[in-house]
Amino acid sequence: IIRKFAAGTPQIKAVACFDYEGFIIAKALVEEVIIEDILLLAGSMMSQSSVIGKSLKISSLTDFTITSETAKITVKKAGEVLILVYYGKDVKEGLMKFNLNKLADDIKTVADKC
């Protein structure tokens, strides 16, 4: 599922499905990037979102995006796992969110069958 997503979305550099401890379940690398360190941090950030949510009296994070001068990283919950997408900064945010929501739904469907 994630390989198809990576191949069908322009400017994707990497996609990974991982757990909250940073363990990779599946990944698709379009470019040679090392994402393992990012996954551990992203899992920790999502876990800590429950603390932030309680403090602000809102629910936990469902996704977040980090933007640099050259690229973006978006992390999204998909049931009990997380998805990380590393992509070019010129990708339209709305298009990426639409595609990422579809990917999250597909991953949840597969996980529910297991």
C-alpha positions in Angstrom: 0.0 0.0 0.0 2.7 2.5 0.9 4.8 1.7 -2.2 1.8 2.4 -4.4 1.3 5.7 -2.5 4.9 6.7 -2.8 5.0 5.8 -6.6 1.7 7.7 -7.3 2.4 10.9 -5.4 4.8 13.4 -6.9 7.8 14.6 -4.9 7.6 11.8 -2.3 11.0 11.0 -0.9 10.0 8.4 1.7 7.0 6.8 3.3 7.0 4.6 6.4 4.5 2.9 8.6 5.7 2.5 12.2 4.6 2.0 15.8 4.8 4.5 18.6 8.3 3.2 19.7 9.7 3.9 16.2 9.8 0.3 14.9 9.3 0.2 11.2 6.4 -2.0 10.0 6.9 -1.1 6.3 8.7 1.6 4.3 9.1 2.8 0.7 12.1 5.0 -0.1 12.1 6.9 -3.3 15.4 8.6 -2.3 18.2 7.2 -0.1 17.2 8.7 3.2 17.7 7.5 6.8 14.3 7.8 8.5 14.8 5.6 11.5 15.9 8.5 13.8 12.9 10.6 12.7 10.5 7.7 13.4 11.5 7.5 17.0 11.0 11.2 17.5 7.7 11.2 15.7 6.4 8.4 17.8 7.4 10.2 20.9 5.7 13.4 19.8 2.5 11.6 19.1 2.6 9.9 22.4 3.2 13.2 24.2 0.2 14.7 22.4 -2.1 13.2 24.9 -0.4 15.2 27.6 -0.7 18.4 25.5 -4.3 17.5 24.7 -5.2 17.2 28.3 -3.5 20.5 29.2 -5.3 22.4 26.5 -8.5 20.4 27.0 -8.5 19.2 23.5 -8.1 15.7 22.0 -4.7 14.1 21.1 -3.0 15.0 17.9 -4.1 13.1 14.8 -1.3 14.5 12.6 1.4 17.1 12.4 3.7 18.6 9.7 7.3 19.8 10.1 8.4 22.2 7.4 12.0 23.1 6.4 13.4 25.2 3.6 13.5 22.3 1.2 11.1 19.6 2.4 8.2 18.7 4.7 7.5 15.7 7.0 4.0 14.8 7.9 3.1 12.2 10.6 -0.4 10.8 10.8 -2.2 8.3 13.0 -3.7 5.3 11.3 -5.4 3.3 14.0 -2.7 1.8 16.2 0.2 2.7 13.9 1.7 5.9 12.5 2.5 7.0 8.9 5.4 9.3 8.1 5.6 11.0 4.7 8.8 12.9 3.7 8.2 15.1 0.6 9.2 18.2 -1.3 8.1 21.6 0.1 6.3 22.5 -3.1 3.6 19.8 -2.7 0.2 21.4 -2.0 -0.8 20.8 1.6 -4.5 20.0 0.8 -3.6 17.4 -1.8 -1.1 15.7 0.5 -3.7 15.6 3.4 -6.3 14.2 1.0 -3.9 11.4 -0.2 -2.7 10.8 3.3 -6.2 10.4 4.7 -6.9 7.8 2.0 -3.6 6.0 2.8 -4.5 6.0 6.5 -7.9 4.5 5.8 -6.3 1.8 3.6 -3.8 0.9 6.3 -6.5 0.8 9.0 -8.6 -1.6 6.8 -5.7 -3.9 6.4 -4.7 -3.8 10.1 -8.3 -4.6 11.1 -8.3 -7.7 9.0 -5.1 -9.0 10.8 
